[in-house]
Amino acid sequence: MLVKPTPFNKPGRWLKKGKFAFIYNNDFPVSNGHVLVIPFREIETPMDYTSEELTEIWQLAKGYISEQKQILGCDGFNVGWNI
């Protein structure tokens, strides 16, 4: 669970929860299917994540992309980091 106060601490908006991260249904989507994959642990740089955390983050993103390809019929996806 998130420790510090954050606008993302609304479990009702979480689409999927893992051990290290969750998929958040964005309050202000840029486009259809726009979500955020948010790690529970706050870090200084992405280099601070463990291999296990990074694996789960990408597995959550990969699973969501696969589902949305079928639902929305998308040809491509944008994946970015906000640090």
Residue pairs with C-beta under 8 A, 6 or more apart in sequence:
1 9
1 40
2 8
2 9
2 40
4 42
7 27
8 24
8 36
8 38
11 17
13 24
13 25
13 27
14 22
14 23
14 24
14 25
15 22
15 23
15 24
15 25
15 35
15 64
16 22
16 23
16 60
16 63
16 64
17 23
18 56
18 59
18 60
19 56
20 39
20 40
20 41
20 52
20 53
20 56
20 57
21 37
21 38
21 39
21 40
21 53
21 56
21 57
21 60
22 37
22 38
22 40
22 60
23 35
23 36
23 37
23 38
23 60
23 64
24 35
24 36
24 37
24 38
25 35
26 34
26 35
26 36
29 35
32 72
33 68
33 71
33 72
33 74
35 64
37 57
37 60
37 61
37 64
39 49
39 53
39 57
41 49
41 53
43 49
45 83
46 54
46 81
46 83
49 57
61 79
65 77
65 79
68 74
68 77
